[in-house]
Amino acid sequence: MALRKLTFKPGINRDITDYAQEGGWYECNKVRFFKGFPKKIGGWTKYTATKFNGICRSLFSFSGLEGVKYLAGGTNEKVILNAGGTSFNITPARAASGAGHATFAAVTGSSTITVTEVGHGTAAGNWVTFSGADTLGGVITAAILNKEYKIDAISSTDVFTFTALDADGNAIAANSSDNGSGKGGGSTVATYQIDIGNPTGAEGLGWGAGLWNRAGATVTLEGGTTRAGGWGEARSGSGIFSPMRLVYFTRYQDDLLFNIRYGEIYRWVWESTPTTAAALLSASPSSGTEVPNEVTQVLIAQDNVSNIIIALGCTPYPASGTPDRDPLLIRWSDVTNPFNFTPSDTTTAGSLTVQNGSQILRGVPTNRETLVFTESTLNSLKFIGGFDVFRLDEISSNTSLVAPNAVITVDGATYWMGLNKFYKYDGRINTLDCTVQDEIFENYDLDQADQIFAALNSKYHEIWWFYPTAVQEGANPTITHYVAYNYLENVWFYGDCDGTSAGDASFSRTAWQDTGIYEKPYAAGTDSNIYKHETGNNAATDSSPHAAMASFITSSQVSVDQGDRFVLMNRIIPDVDFRNSNTSTDIVASTGGATVTPTINFSVFAKKYPGAATYTANESGETLTDAVTAINSTTVDQYTQQAYMRARGRSLAFKVESSAANVAWELGVPRVDFRPDGRRG
């Protein structure tokens, strides 16, 4: 017997067989590579005390006056600001009723409240806030009425209903004193928030669906409004596209600017405690002039000094006549008055049009320029000052972007996911050599591509792309997998978001904000919680603040010489670091505050042939008759000096995994004791 070091190339390679890439890693989950070696990723804890409403697709951190830190979030139902774990609703209002125009009706024993207001203009699922209302006379008090409610149903253009809730959020039934209609007093005001959007997009529909180039009959915008469609736009009936809501944030001085994709631009004016909702940039207090009212994305010019506001894919000037949105138009505001979009001899407001592509998907400010992506081109918008203000150049006419949020910039380089490859731009475009390319692009759901987003974890020099897969059960497809790229070490790894072990908590995320303003990354989950990442070693859920997080990594096969001889192995000398296990955030009441001995499970798979089955049954449960891999496992802790494991085969593969709580591990260079053992067997 002789000791042999198990050294493997960093990163996961799924584009060739596990036998062909001997000396590498083949699959993993919840494991990253750091300085060339695999280690379990960091855990997460719940940041928000209560859930937000809807699915969050955008997170944006910024600090204002007095150093107050905010985390803005855009969901398909709300726009929120979070400070210290407390969420504040800054969703803009669409309209407000006159005092006393909205009245209430209740029925004894029912928690359903009927609201009557002539021409309310709202829809089921939207939100309304009541103020100034009087008690209905019984348990439906003024305190019950004067708050925010989600509209249950629309009875007519003048009538809608909601469910009365007590202070704990439980339904409360009216009593006989509440019974009757026309109640609430003469001071009731109903403030209607902007219409909610879609949590996901319509599957298989959109631009160019059906007969190519056929003129559209109707285009449905965010919130349900419609307008006549043009050449190359989605059609009514078959081919209509109802997009997923995306909210884009940017900082304007100490304030927050944002827009809903294909909607209007809003401004939230800084407050130490957010109590005021955002308002249209065109309304008071901003009183913007000729502000585009249909905008794909709002952002601030890349120079970040002039505070020029840029609107991408927007309605042209002038606004009179309600012109159609031009999906390739770029407009910017005056340098001396950033709220004035009126081009004239006395302003620097103006516009440019992207020449190729069908629509602007995303703008990304960098330290050199603002990159403007269409579905097939990459363009450079540079601030040059003077009379021209901006210069627009096409960088590439053969570049794809799979989704608006699938792009990120870090350290002077921009990375993004295309339709069938990954790209990098640092002054010139390069295709990234992805070693899990087939695993990703053969399985992601193109119909739900809008959900794909890029997430930066700068502490570990990683970019993560979260994406949905093509085959999902149920009617609500969502994020199921991730792929990550370490741009410093040039390695790839991937995994699933739901875990493969019993009790493994969901890692499904919909938006991400890296460190900078905050000391840890924050992410929004599909369960409507915000999580603080790289904290401890466990995985928070709704029901368990420190649930165990399973992780594993499996090597490719290792053989001797030409692989014509059998290998006999009987011992392993582990090299595993368990530091950072049992952190303070992980020691929970269930252990009585006591630490546990962290362990991993080390397995060896011995195969006679590369195609030998790994288990004794296939996915259908049928017993296999072919040669089956011999599996031997042992538990390793920080005190394990050596472990005896007997295995014999033409090739060996190794797996490291953990499923217990409070465990952090990092693999070094274990050694195994084995020797050639003949050619027969």
C-alpha positions, 0 to 999 in steps of 0.5 A: 500500500502507498499513500496518494494525495487526492488533489483535484482541479478547482471548479465543476466540469459537466461538459465532459464525462466524469471519467474523461476529466479525471482529477476534477470535480463533477457535481456539487450543491451548496459548495463553493471554491475558495483559493482552489479548494471546496468549502460549504457556502455560508448560511442565512438568517431571516432579516425581516420580521414580517413577510412582504407582499408579492414576489420581490424582483429588485433590491437596492441599498443606499444611505441618505442623510444622517447615515441612515441605511435603506434597502429598497425592494420592488415586488409585483404588488409593492415598493418597500423600504426596509430599515433595520428589519422593519419594512415601510410601504412607499408604494405610490398612489394612483388616485384618491377619492373625495371625502365621503365618496367611499362608503361601507356596508357590513352584514352581521356575522360576515368579515366581508366589507362592501365599499361603494365609490362611483367609478373607483377604477380599481381591480381585484388584488390591488391595495387601498388605504382608508383614512378618516372613516368612522366606526360602523357602530360595532366591532368594525371600529375606526381603527379596523377601517383606517388602514391598508387592505387588499381588495378581494373582488370587484362587484361592479365599476362602483363596488368592491369588497375586502376582508376586515382584519383585527390588529393581529391580521385575523378576520373579524366578523361584523355584529348587529351594530355594524349591519347596514350600508352607507356607513363610515361618515362623511370624511372617509378617503380611499387612497388607491395604490398603483395597480399590482403587476404579474409575479411571473410572465406569460409562458411562450408569448411575447414579441414575434409570437406566432406569425412574424412581423404581424401588426399587433391589435392591442398591447396590454401594459402594466396595470391593465391599460391598453393601447394600439399595437404596432409592427412587431409587437405582441398581439391581442388574443394569441400572442399577447404578452403580459410581462412580469413586473420589474422595478428599477431603482437608482439613487438621486442625491439622497432620494430614491428614483424608480420606475416600473418597467413600461410605467412611469418614473417616481421619486421618494424624498428622503425621510429618516422614518419613511411615512410618505409614499413616493410620487410621480416625478412629474408631480409635486414636489418634483414637478418634472416637465415632459417626463416620459410616462412609459419607461423601460428603465430609469437610471442616472448618467454614468458620470454620477456627478451631473445627476442627469436622469436617463429614461431608456425605451420610453415615450418620445417628446412631446407628450401631447397626443399620447405617443406610443412608447419607442422601445429603442429611444433614449431620453435624458433630462437637462443638466441644470434641472434634472427634472426637465426633459423638454428639449429646447435651445435653453436646455441640454435635454435630448434623445438618441435612438439605438439603431439595431435590435427591437427593444432596450432590455437593460441599461448598466452604468459602469465607471466608463460608460452606460452599457445599453443592451437590446436582445441582440446588441450591446451599445455604449452611451457615454457622457461627453458634455457640451451641446451633444451631451451623450454619444451612442456607439454600438459595441456588438451586433451579435450579443444576446442577453437572456433577461434584463436582470441577468447582468452585473458589473464588478471591478471594471468588468461586466458579466452577463448570461446570454441565450446560450453562453456567458459573456464578459465585457471589460473594453472588449467582449469575450465569451466565458469558458463555462464548464457547466454550460450544457447543464445550464442552457439545456435545462433553463426555462426560456419562457420564464427567462425574465426571472433569471437574475445575476447576484454579486457576492464580492467577498468571495469574488463570485457572480451567481445566476439564479434561474428556473428550469424548464420542467416544473410541477404546478402552475407557478414556475419559479427559481429552482437552480443556480450557477456561480462563477468565481471571476478571480479564480475562473472556476464554475459551480452550480446547484439546486435551490430546494436541496436534495436532502430531507430537511434542507431549506429552500435557497430559492431567491428572486433578488439580491443585494451585495455588501457595500451599504450593508456588511452582508449580502441580502436576498429576497426569497420566493417565500416573501422574506428577506434573508441575510446571507453569509451568516452562520452555517444554517438555513433560516425558514419560516418555521425554523430560524436555524434549519440544517443546510445540506451540502456535498461535492463529488469528484470525477473518477480516479484510476491507476495507469491506463485504467486497466488495473483494479485499485484496492483501497483500505484507508483514508487520512482526512484533511478537513477544516471545521473552523467557524462551525458552531457560530453564535448565530447557529447555537439555538435553544434546541441544543441548550446553547451547547456546541456540537461536534461537527462532522462530514461523511466521506464516501468512496465509489468503486467502479469496474466500468465508467458506465456502471450504475451508482445505485442498486435501483434506477429512477423507476425503482427497478432492480438493476442487474448490471454491475453496481458501484460499491459504496463505502462511507465513514464519518469524519470529525475534527479529531479523526486521524485516519479511517479504514474504508475498503474499496476495489475497482478500476476507478474510484470517485470520492464524495464529501457531504454534510447534513447536520446543523451548525457545521462549516467545513473546508476540504484540503488534501486528503490522502488515501492508501491504495495499490494496484490489485491486478487486472481480473475481477 
